[in-house]
């Protein structure tokens, strides 16, 4: 691992790693007001619970809806109203429904400002691998991820930094099949927020560790993002 770090006085914004809900709250806070956003299956679906009315965010679902609200609970659950991950959701005033093909036209046509996706790996230059690990018996499930990764203006990733075996999911080059090339601009993890692109990886903030400690976990050079 590289020891090349640009260590500022302190990048830590939390004394502990972030849990899933705290991370979702952070992503929601970072979405610009008025944005059109798609939330991928898994951790990203939690973001809808932390968006505020003042942000005026319009959520798009791959299965054909604009104006999705937070996850539905109790009496608000309608079995016919689900997101692409089959999670019961609510609708906001003005919500609309349309054909699956029209939904993909929105994705492919560059009409989404941000999509938030999970990932198995993200490379230092923003390549995304999130649909297949090649594991025996695994069922490849790319869904609309390729369309989202190439069609959205910004791609945010939410994931744990490390695998169950302790390996970094931020890598020099992806070893799993790619979903998109150079598409990821920001990676939110339990230990840090990373900015990726042609010039490599910078760290915006850390959670429960210093930049030097983070570097010990990630096999690519890390530098501090310029405020």
N, C-alpha and C positions, 0 to 999 in steps of 0.2 A: 504494500500500500504506500501511496505517496505521503510524504510528510510536508508537502507544500501547502501551507495554510497562511492566509492573511488574517491573523487573529486580532480583532478589535478588543477593546476593553471588556465588552460583554455583549453577546448576542442573545443571551437567554431571556426569554419573555415569560417563562414558566419554570418553577423549580422542579417540576415532574413532567414525564412524557404525557402527551395529551391522550385522553380517551376518545372513543368514536364520536360522542356527542359534542365534546369540546372542539374537536377537529371540524365537525360539520358546522358548528357555530362560526368558526373562524372563516371557513370557505364562504359561508353565506354573507358574512360581513364584508368580504373582499369583492363581491359581485357588484358591479357598477349599477346604479339606479337606471331603470328603464331597459335593462338587458332582456334579450330572449335567450333562454337557457334550457339545455337538455341535461337531465340527471341520469347517469347510467345505473345499471343494476348493482346492488350491494351497498357499500358504504355511502356512495353519492346520494342515494335516495333520502338519507337523513337530512340533507341540506334544506329540503323543502320545509322542514319543521322550524327553521330558524330565520327564514326570510321575513322581513317586515312589510307591512302595507305601504310604508313610506318609500320603500325601495322601488315599488311598482315593477316587480320582476314578472315576466310572463314565462311560465314553464311549459315546455313542449315534451310530449311523450311520443316515443317511436310508434306506438300502436294507434296514434291518431287523435291527439287532443292538444289544444292550446288553452292555457288558463288553469292548469292543475294547481290545487292547493295542498296543504299538509296531508300527511297520512290520516286515513279515517279510523276512528275508534268507536266502539260501542254502537249506539243507535245510528251513528253517521255512516256505518259501513253499508255499501251497496255492492252486491256481488257483480253487478255489470259495470261498475266504475273502478277500473284498476289501471295501474301503470304498466310499463313494459315488463316489469319484474313480477307481475301478478299480485302486487301489494294493493289493497284497497286504499283509494285516495279520495279526496274531496275536490269539488270544483269551485272556482271563484266566479264572481259575477262577470258575465261576458264570455265565459268559457265556450269553446266551439269544438266540434268533432268532425272528422273527415276520413276519407279513404286512406288505407295504408300507403298506397302509391303517392298520394298527395303529401303524406307525412315525410316520405323519403325525398320528395321534391324539395321540401323545406330544408332538409338536412343537406342534400347535395347542392342546393342552389346558393349556399352561402348566406342563408337567412338567420342562422343562429350565431349569436355573439360569443357564447361560451358553451362548451359541453364539459361535464365533470364525469370522469371515468375511473374505474378501478384498473389495476395493472398487475401483471406478473413481473415485468421488468420495464425500466425506462433507461435509455442510454444517455450518456453525457451530452449528446447533441440533440436530444429530444425524440429519438425513435421510441415507438410504443409497441409493446408486446402484451396483449391482454386477452387472447382468445384460445390459446392452446399451449400446453407445456410439453406435449409429446409423451406424457406419462402413459404407461400401458393401461388400457381400459378407460382412459379419459375421453369424454365426448366433446369434440371441437364445437364451439358455440360462438361464432363471430357475430351473429346477429347483425345489427346495424352499426357496429363499432367502427368499421372501416369507413362508412359514409360519414359518421360523426367526426372521426379523427381528421378527415381530409376536408370536410365541409364547414366545420365551425371556425370562426375567426380566432378563437383561443381555445386550447385544450388544457384543462386542469386535471390532474390525477390525484386521487385520494387512495392511500394504501398504507400499510405498516411498512416501515423501512426495511425490516429484516424478515426473512422466511422463518419457518419453524425450526429450520436447521441453523439459523443465525447468519445466513448469507445476505448480503445487501441486494435489494431489488433495483437500486441505482447502480448501473454497470457501465463499463467502458463501451461495450457493444453488446446488444441483445443476442442471446443464444436461442431464444424461442422465436417461432414464426412471427413476423412483424404484422402489426395492424396498420401502422402508418409510419412514414419516414419524416423525421424532423418536425413533428406536429405538436409535441408537448411543450408548453411554455412555462408551466408551474407545477410543482409536485408538493402536495401536502402529506406529511407523514406524522406519526406519533412523536418523532424526535426532532423534526425540523421542517421548515419550508424551503424548498429548493427552486431556483430559477434555472431553466435549461435552455440551451440554444447553440448556435454555431461556435460560440467562444467558450463552451464548456459549462460547468456548474458553479453557480454562486449560491450562497446561503443567506436568506433574508433574516431568519430568526431560528433559535433552537429551543428545545423543550427538555429540561432536565439534564442537559449536557453542554459542554463548551464546544466551540468549533474544533479545537484540537482533539477532543474526545470523539466527536462525530467523525473526524477524518480517519480515526482508527477503525471505524466500522465500514467506511465507504471506499471502494478501490479506485476512485478517480480523484484528481486534484480538486480541492474545494477552496473557494475564496469568499470573503465576506462581500455581500452586495453593498453597493454604494448607496447611502441613504438618499 
